[in-house]
Amino acid sequence: MPFITTPALEYALLAFDRDGVEAHDPDGAPTSGRPKRTGAVRRAVRRLSDRTFAGQGHIADPPRTVRGERRLMSAELTSRLRAAEREARPYTDLFVASHGWLTDYQRALRTYGAWFEACVATRPVAALTAAGDYRPLVVAVHWPSEPNTLADRHAEDPIPLEEVPDVPAPVQRRKGLVGLLRSLVPLASFYVMKRRSAVVGRTGAASVLAALQRAGGDELRVHLLGHSFGAKLVAETLTDRRREGVRPVESLFLVEGALSAWSFSTAEDNPYGDPAGTATRILDRGMVRGPIVASTSRFDHALSRMFPAAQAVEVAFRRIRTFRWPFGRLRVAGDPSVPPRLGAIGIWSFAGVRGLRTATLRRDTSTDYDFRPGAVHHLVTDAVIDLEPYHGMTYTDPMAGSHSNIAHPELAAAWWQVVLAGRRSRP
């Protein structure tokens, strides 16, 4: 995996395959071993997904690199951190970011480029250097977040419309059914990628993060940021039991997070009778010294519509396997202020978390949001993460809404405040 140089900065691209194994390839394809065996239903869903997303504008990835021709990125990063320690010029801050759903290699580069550009433009240089040297190391995680990034290699130029022959009515009806099934593929993909982001986060990403922290020394500050399923990925890196004995990180920022709103809730604070969320370990064990922040936007249709539907499928199958009614109680009757059982953190923020602090993102880069070390914060971003065009893209897709409309200087400036609060949390 290469270091990527942009007009804003240089960052390392750290890739994993779908099983959380670090990969050389930018598409996260496995670098060794046999392909993982899957069930017949999952293989069928994957084939249908591949056909659906083929030719949707993906750019074919470069040829694979055979293991052994060069070091994995984690080894290169570890080497840099140790060398900096020996030379008495240590890195002071490690920034780890992860993209979300349906992001191939080229889109990952565009996404990270736009976000890092906003961050550099709003960087508070004076505050960062006030306490001494500031030497950052930036790592961007790339994981296979779409059904098959290789499928588009077989999608050649489409047949011109005038060359398509007439199709008999019965065939058209069958094609209509296929079209309906294909319209459900994003939902199936949403469910599959939710699970995949968790696997990558709590296996490969967690191991690499722990190794980098050890190599960087006791003074290295770590800041995690994830968007969409990338938020789930970075949160999962902190829930892995192998982190026991590893220092806490300084900040955690979940941007339009595609994970359950109840992920950080204890069983006692969950009105639906569900067990404690998977991320409660982060709070219970103090895995984040500084602020934990989640942004929400009411214009995020991917999380307000698709996420609950995908969650419903997962819950239904889980309950059916244990011979229970497919759905339990989905809302608390008579109290609309309580988040729904299947809601996303990027819509409802941290459900069932006591002491939650709320702030509203403004259309400026100077507002002080008073992010506090050790506190959990809800950042309402409706005024910024909306359906207006930004960076040459229009966020009016009824399926996604404003879900990917995040590369704003206002949001980047707020994130820097999270970082600074995290830096102050160090003793």
N, C-alpha and C positions, 0 to 999 in steps of 0.2 A: 504494500500500500504506500502511496506517495505522500509527500508533504505538498500541500496545495498553496500556491502563492497567489494572492489577490492584490488589487490596489490597496486594500485596507490592511491586510496582515498575512502572515503565514500560519497555516494550521495543519495538524496531522490528521489524516483520514484513517480511522481504525475500523476495519471491516470484520463482520462475523457472518457465518452461515446460519441457516435456520435452526441449527441445533446449539447455537452459542459457541461454536468452535471458531477461533480466529482464522481469517482467510486472507490470502493475498489478493484475490479477485475483487474488483470494485462492486460486483453484483452479489457478493457474499456467497458464491458457490463453494461447495465443499472442496477442500484442497487435498484430501486423502480419504481412504476408506470407501466402503460401499455406500450407495445411497440408502438412506433410512427407509425401511419398509413401512408402508402405510396400509390402512384398511381399504377395502374396495370402495366404500362410500366416499372416503376422503380423496382417493385417487380420481373418482368420477367428478367430484367438485372441483378438483384442481384442473382436470382437463377442460371442464366447461369454463372455468375461470380464465385459463390460458387463452381459449378462443375468444372470450369476451373482451379481454384487455389487449389482445394482439392488435398492433397497428394503431394504437391510441396516441401516437406521438412520441413513444419511447425512442431513445437513441441507443443503438447496439453498443454493448460494452466492449472494451478491448479484449484481445485474446488472453486466456488464462496464463498465469505464471506458475511454473511447477515448483512445488515445495523444495526448498534447498537452494534455489538460485539466488535468493536474497533473504535477509532476515525479516521476520514478521515485524509489524509496526510496534507492537508492545515491547519487543526486544530493543528496537531502536530508541524508543522513548525512555526505557529504563537506562540504557547506556548514556543518553544525554543528561538525564537527571543525576546519575552518579558522577559523571564527568564534571558537571557544574558544581557539585559538592566538593570534589577534590580540588577544583580550581578556586575555591572560595568565592564563586559567583553563582550561588544557588538560585534556582527558580523560586520565586516567592508565591506564585499563585498558579494553580492548575485549573483550567476551565474545561469542563466536559459537557458537550451538548449532544442531543440525539434528535433526529428528525422523526416524523410520524409515518402515517399510513400512505401507501401508494407513492412511494418516493424511490425512483430508480437512481442510478449513478449520476446522470446528468442533472436530474431535478434536484438531487441532494446538493450538488455543487452550486446550483442557482439559489437554493433555499439558504444554505449556509452563507453564501456570498452576500445575499441581501441582508441577512440578519447581522453578520459581522460588520458590514458597512454601517448599519445603523448604530451598532455598539461603538465603533471607533469614532464616529461623528459626535457621539455624546459622552465620550470617555472623560471622567473627572480627573484629569492628570494631577492637579494640585493635591486633591484628597488622597489619591493612590500613592503619591510619593512623599506625603507629609511625614510619614513615620520611617522613611529610609528608602532603600532601593525597591524598585518594582520591576520584576522580570517575569512576565507571564508565559505559560505554555498552554496552547489551545489545542484541544483534541475534539474532533467531530466523529461521532459514531455513525457508521453506515451498516445497516442490516437489511435483509431481504424482506421488505415490507409490502410487496405486491405479489400476486399469485405466481408469476414466473417471468423474470426479466429477460429470459432467453426466448420467450414465445415470439417476440416481435421480430426476431431474426428470420422467422419463416413467413412473416407478413410482408410480401412484396408490394409493389405498386398496385393499388386497387383497380379493378376492371372499370373502364369508363361506363357511365350509365347507359349510353346509347348502345353498348355492346351486350347488355344484359338481356337475354331472351325473355319472352312472356312466360309466366309461371302459372300452371293450372290452379284453379281455386282450391282444390283439396290440399295441394302442396302449400299454397299460401296460408291456409288455416293451420297446417302443421308448423309452418315457419312462425306464425303468430304465437303458437304455444312455446316454441323455442325462444322467441323474443321475450315472452313473459318470464320463462325460466332464467334467461340471461339477465333480466332486470333484477332478479333476486341474487345474482352472483355477488354484487358488491356487499350485500348483507352477509353472505357466507364468508366472503373474504374478510370482512370486518371482524367476524368471530374468530377466524383462523389467525389473523394478524394480532389480535388481542392476546391470544395464547402465546404466539411466537415472541412477541415483545417481552413477555414475562420470562420466557425460557432464556432468551439472550441476556436479559438483565441480570438474572440471578445466577447465571453460570459464567459465561465468558467475560461479560462486562464487569461483573463483580470481582472476578479473579484478577483481571488486568488492573482495575482501579486499586485494589489492595496492594498489588505489586508496585504500582507507580507511587503510592503513598509511602511505602517502605523505602523505595529508592530515593525519593525526594527529601527524606529527612524530616525531623520533627517540626521544622518551621514552615513546611509547605502547606499552604492553604488550598482547600479544594472547594470548588463551586460547581454544582450540578444544575443543568437546565435541560428540560425535555418538552417537546411539543407533541400533542396528540398521543399516539401510542409511545412516542419517545419519552413522554412524561411517566408512563407506566414502566418503561425500561429503566430509567434512571432511579425511580423509586425502588424497583426490585433489586438494584445493586446494593441497596442499604439493608434489605431484609434478609439477605443470604447469611446463613449461620457461619459461613467461613470468614465473615468479617469480624468475628469475635476476636478481640485483641488488637484490632486495627483502629486508628484514631477516627473520631467523628469528622464529618465534613463541615465546612463553614456555612454553606447555604444550599437550599434546594428550591428551585423555581419551576413550577409546573404550569406551562403555557397551554391553555385550552386542553387540559389533560383528559385523555380517553381512558380513564379508570374510574371505578365505582366511587360515587360520592361518599360511600360508607367505608372506604378502604382504611381510613385512619380511626374509625370508631371502635370502641370497645363493645363487647356483647351487651353490657349493662345499658349503654347509651343508644342501642339500636332498637327502635320500637317494633321491628318486624320479627324479632326473635332469632335473627341470624347470628352466627358466631362472630367473634372479633375480626375486623378487617385485616387483610394481609400486611398492611403498612403500619399497624399499631406498634409493631416492634421498633419502628423508627422513633416513635415518641417514648415508648416505655424504656428504651435503652439509651436514649439521648444520642442518637446517631447523627444529629445535626445540631451543631453548636449555635449557629445563627438562625436567621428567619427561615421559616418554611412558608412559601407563598404559592397560591393557586390563582390564576386569572380566569375570569368567566366573561362570556359575552352572550347576550340573548339572541344575537344574530348567527350564532354557530349552529347551523341546521344539522351538520353531521353528528353532533353530540346530542342535540335535543330530539332528533328523530331517529337516526340510524342506530345510535348507541343503545337506547332502550329496547329497540326491536331485537338487536343482536343479543343483548342481555336476556331478553325474554326467551329466546330460543335456547340459550345455554341453561337457564334455570329450569325450563320445561323438561328438557332431556334429562337433567340431573335428577329431578323429582320423579319422572316416570321410571327411571332405573331403580328407584327405591319404592316403587309401587305407591306413589302419592299423587294427589291431584296436581296437574301440571303447574298451576300457579297458586301461590299463596296470596296473602294480602299485599297489594301493590301500592296503596296509599293509606295514610292515616285518616280515617273518616272524621270530617268536621274540622280538620286543622290543615289548611293548604300551605301553611308556613313550613311544615315538615317535608323535607325532600322525599321524592318517590323512592321506592325500593330499588328501582333499576336506573336511577339517574346517574349522570356523569359528573365528575368533579369539575369539569370545565363549564358546566351549566349551574350546578348547585353548590359548588365549592365543598368545603370540608363538613360533611354531615356528621352529627353526633360527636363533635369535638368541642370540648368546653374551653372557654376563654378565647374564642375566635375573634380576631380583630378584623375590621372591614375598612377598606379605603376605596376611593373612586378615582380611576385614572383620568387625568385632565389633558386637554389639548395643549400642553406645553411641556417643556423639559426641565422646569425648575421647581415644580411642586414638591414639597417634602411630605412623604407618605408615612414617616415615623415607623419604619420597619424595625422591629426589636429582636435582638438575639434571644433564641429560645422560644419565641412566640410563633403562633400559627396565624397566617394572614390570608384574607380574601380580598383580591384586587378586582374590582368591577371595571371592565374595560369597554362597556357599550359605546362610549363616546369616541373611541378610537378604533377598536376592532369591529368594524361595521361592514356594510356592503358596498362601500365606495371603492372605485378602482385605485390600485396602488401598485407601483413598480410595473406598470404596463399590463397588469392583469385585472380582470373584472371578477369580483367575488359575488356573483349573483346566481351561481349554480344552485338550484333548489335542493340538490342532494347534500351540498356541503355548506352553503352560505358563506360566512366569514371565517370558516375554520382555519384556513391557511393565511389569512390576512394579518400577519403578525410583525412584519419587518418595518415597524414604525419607530421613529426616534423617541416618541413619548414612552413607549413600552421599554425600549432599550435604556432610557434614562432611569426609569423605575427599577429595572433590573440592576443597574449600577448601584442604586441605593441598597438593594438587597445584598450585593457583594460587599459594600462598605460596612454594612451592619454585621455581616459575617466576619469580616476582618477584625472588627472591634471585639468580637466574641472570644478571641484568643486571649488566654491569660497573660 
